[in-house]
Amino acid sequence: MIEENEKSSRSGIQVIARAAAVLRALKTEQSGMSLGQIADVVGLPRSTVQRIVGALQAERLVISEPNGRGLRLGPEVSALAEATRYNIVETCRLLLMELTQATGETADLSVMRGAGMIFLDQVPGTHRLRTVSSVGEVFPLTTTANGKACLSMVAPEKAEQLIRDEWDRRGIDGDLPRFMATLDMVRDTGLAFDLDQHTPGISAIGFAFRDFAGDIHAISVPVPTTRFEAIRPNVEAALLKTSTHIAKLMSQD
């Protein structure tokens, strides 16, 4: 009986380890993977991977891409991550408040998850006409300041795949070399821009950073386009100052 219990325990641990390997593979390849690709990465038979993925799908830890491009991490992963995400929100809250005080505009914190940007926190601006997004709302990568900022921190080959996938999903016929050149400029300047691209009438500036766990986040300031040019220099200076503060915080042990 003891031997059987030990065997069962070892088998359960092995299943958990294999499931974790599958989840890590999907985290690394955020644009979606086939069963065969996952099997190659984790070094398991395709049939074994299929059983594991089936169990993970039942728990919403893995979902199928709607366009048939494979499998990716599911919404339950984000829900579980909320338990640890409060740290980054708490860390950045004061900086968001200082940004709003310095600019009078809304300040946002978001995280890059899969093929989109998820809003984690926001400090509303002080103007009567101001921009507001809901915490938990998902924005695209290629038409937003926070999305472009985060794409600039991803390896070029992975960024290209994420860009192509988003353009395919949204039916956008974009100029990839020109967009990649834009990401080069973001890396050089530290700031990314959305000039009426995501929502007409709203422009934004943002920067990206990695947290202690290696996740890519962005802090951005959206502004009604009617006053964007007038306030742009102030917003840029305030964001660069915040970026310096974040870099110091993230470099601490």
C-alpha positions in Angstrom: 0.0 0.0 0.0 2.9 2.4 0.9 4.6 1.6 -2.5 1.3 2.3 -4.3 0.9 5.7 -2.5 4.5 6.6 -3.3 4.0 5.7 -7.0 0.8 7.7 -7.1 2.5 10.7 -5.5 5.4 10.6 -8.0 2.9 10.3 -10.9 0.9 13.3 -9.6 4.1 15.4 -9.3 5.2 14.4 -12.8 1.8 15.5 -14.2 2.1 18.9 -12.5 5.6 19.4 -13.7 4.5 18.6 -17.3 1.6 20.9 -17.1 3.8 23.6 -15.8 6.2 23.0 -18.7 3.3 23.4 -21.2 2.2 26.7 -19.5 5.7 28.0 -19.6 6.0 27.2 -23.3 2.8 29.1 -24.1 4.0 32.0 -22.0 7.2 32.2 -24.1 5.3 32.0 -27.4 2.5 34.5 -26.8 1.2 34.4 -30.4 -0.1 30.8 -30.1 1.3 27.3 -30.6 0.1 24.1 -32.1 0.1 20.8 -30.2 3.1 19.6 -32.2 5.0 22.8 -31.5 4.4 22.5 -27.7 5.4 18.8 -27.8 8.7 19.8 -29.5 9.4 22.5 -26.9 8.6 20.4 -23.8 10.0 17.2 -25.2 6.9 15.1 -24.7 4.8 12.9 -27.1 2.1 14.8 -28.9 -0.5 12.5 -27.4 0.7 13.3 -23.8 0.6 17.0 -24.6 -2.9 16.7 -26.0 -4.1 15.1 -22.7 -2.4 17.8 -20.6 -3.8 20.6 -22.8 -7.3 19.1 -22.6 -7.2 19.2 -18.8 -5.8 22.8 -18.8 -8.5 23.9 -21.2 -11.2 22.4 -18.9 -9.8 24.7 -16.2 -9.5 27.7 -18.6 -5.8 27.9 -18.1 -5.3 27.3 -21.9 -7.7 28.4 -24.7 -7.7 28.0 -28.5 -7.1 31.0 -30.6 -10.3 32.1 -32.3 -8.6 32.3 -35.7 -7.3 28.8 -35.4 -3.7 29.8 -35.0 -3.2 27.4 -32.1 -3.3 27.5 -28.3 -2.5 30.3 -25.8 -2.7 31.0 -22.1 -6.3 31.4 -20.9 -8.0 34.0 -18.8 -7.7 31.9 -15.6 -3.9 32.5 -15.7 -4.5 36.2 -15.5 -7.0 35.7 -12.7 -4.4 33.7 -10.7 -1.7 36.3 -11.5 -3.9 39.0 -9.9 -2.8 37.6 -6.5 0.7 38.8 -7.1 0.0 41.7 -9.4 -1.0 44.0 -6.5 2.7 44.5 -5.8 3.4 46.3 -9.0 0.2 48.3 -8.7 1.2 49.3 -5.2 4.7 50.2 -6.3 3.5 52.4 -9.2 0.5 54.0 -7.5 2.4 57.0 -6.1 4.3 57.5 -9.4 0.9 57.6 -11.3 -0.4 60.2 -8.8 2.8 62.3 -9.3 2.4 62.0 -13.1 -1.2 63.3 -12.8 -0.2 66.1 -10.5 2.6 67.1 -12.9 0.6 67.0 -16.1 -3.1 67.3 -15.0 -3.7 64.3 -17.3 -4.8 60.7 -16.6 -2.0 58.3 -15.9 -2.3 54.5 -16.7 -0.5 51.4 -15.7 -0.9 48.3 -17.9 0.8 45.0 -18.5 1.5 43.1 -21.7 -0.4 39.8 -21.6 -0.4 37.6 -24.7 -1.5 39.7 -27.7 -2.8 42.7 -25.8 -2.3 45.3 -23.0 -4.4 44.9 -19.9 -5.0 48.0 -17.7 -4.1 47.4 -14.1 -4.5 50.9 -12.5 -5.4 54.5 -13.4 -5.3 57.9 -11.8 -7.8 60.1 -13.5 -6.8 63.6 -14.7 -8.0 66.8 -13.2 -9.5 68.4 -16.4 -13.2 68.2 -17.0 -12.4 66.8 -20.5 -10.3 63.8 -19.7 -9.7 60.2 -20.9 -10.8 57.2 -18.8 -10.3 53.5 -19.3 -11.5 50.7 -17.1 -9.2 48.5 -15.1 -9.1 45.1 -16.8 -9.8 46.6 -20.2 -7.6 45.1 -23.0 -6.0 47.4 -25.7 -4.2 46.3 -28.9 -0.4 46.4 -29.2 0.2 48.2 -32.6 -2.1 51.2 -32.3 -1.5 52.3 -28.7 1.4 54.0 -27.0 1.6 51.4 -24.2 1.5 48.6 -26.7 4.2 50.0 -28.9 6.4 50.7 -25.9 6.1 47.1 -24.8 6.7 45.7 -28.3 10.0 47.7 -28.3 11.2 45.6 -25.4 10.5 42.3 -27.1 13.0 40.5 -29.3 12.5 41.7 -32.9 11.5 38.3 -34.3 8.9 37.8 -31.6 7.7 41.4 -32.0 7.2 40.8 -35.8 5.1 37.8 -35.1 2.9 39.6 -32.6 2.5 42.5 -35.0 1.6 40.2 -38.0 -0.9 38.3 -35.8 -2.6 41.4 -34.6 -2.8 42.9 -38.1 -4.2 39.6 -39.5 -6.9 39.5 -36.7 -7.9 43.1 -37.3 -7.6 43.1 -41.1 -4.9 45.7 -41.1 -2.6 46.0 -44.2 0.4 47.6 -42.4 3.9 48.4 -43.4 6.0 46.1 -41.2 9.5 47.6 -42.0 8.1 51.1 -41.2 6.6 49.9 -38.0 9.8 48.1 -36.9 11.6 51.4 -37.6 9.2 53.1 -35.3 10.0 50.6 -32.6 13.7 51.4 -33.1 12.9 55.0 -32.4 11.0 54.0 -29.2 14.1 52.2 -28.0 16.3 55.2 -28.7 14.0 57.8 -27.1 12.3 55.7 -24.4 8.9 57.0 -25.4 6.1 55.6 -27.7 3.3 57.6 -29.2 -0.3 57.1 -30.2 -1.4 60.0 -32.4 -5.2 59.4 -32.9 -4.4 55.8 -34.0 -6.4 53.8 -31.4 -9.2 56.2 -30.7 -9.9 59.3 -32.8 -9.6 62.4 -30.6 -7.2 60.8 -28.1 -3.4 60.8 -28.3 -1.0 59.2 -25.8 2.6 58.9 -24.8 4.0 56.0 -22.8 7.1 54.0 -21.8 7.7 50.4 -20.9 9.7 48.5 -18.2 10.2 45.0 -16.9 9.2 44.3 -13.3 11.0 42.0 -10.9 9.4 38.9 -12.4 10.4 39.9 -16.0 6.9 40.9 -17.0 6.6 43.9 -19.4 4.5 46.8 -18.1 3.8 50.3 -19.4 3.0 53.6 -17.9 1.2 56.0 -20.3 -0.6 59.3 -20.3 -3.6 59.6 -22.7 -4.6 63.2 -23.7 -7.5 64.6 -25.7 -5.9 65.5 -29.0 -7.3 69.1 -28.8 -4.7 69.9 -26.2 -2.1 67.3 -26.9 0.5 69.5 -28.8 0.3 72.2 -26.2 1.0 69.8 -23.3 3.2 67.3 -25.1 6.6 68.7 -23.9 5.5 68.6 -20.3 4.1 65.1 -20.6 7.2 63.8 -22.2 9.4 65.3 -19.5 7.2 63.9 -16.7 7.2 60.4 -18.3 11.0 60.4 -18.7 11.4 61.4 -15.1 9.0 58.6 -14.0 10.9 56.1 -16.2 14.1 57.0 -14.3 12.3 56.4 -11.0 11.0 53.1 -12.2 14.4 52.0 -13.4 15.9 52.6 -10.0 13.0 50.8 -8.2 13.3 47.7 -10.5 17.1 47.6 -10.1 16.8 47.2 -6.3 17.3 43.7 -4.9 
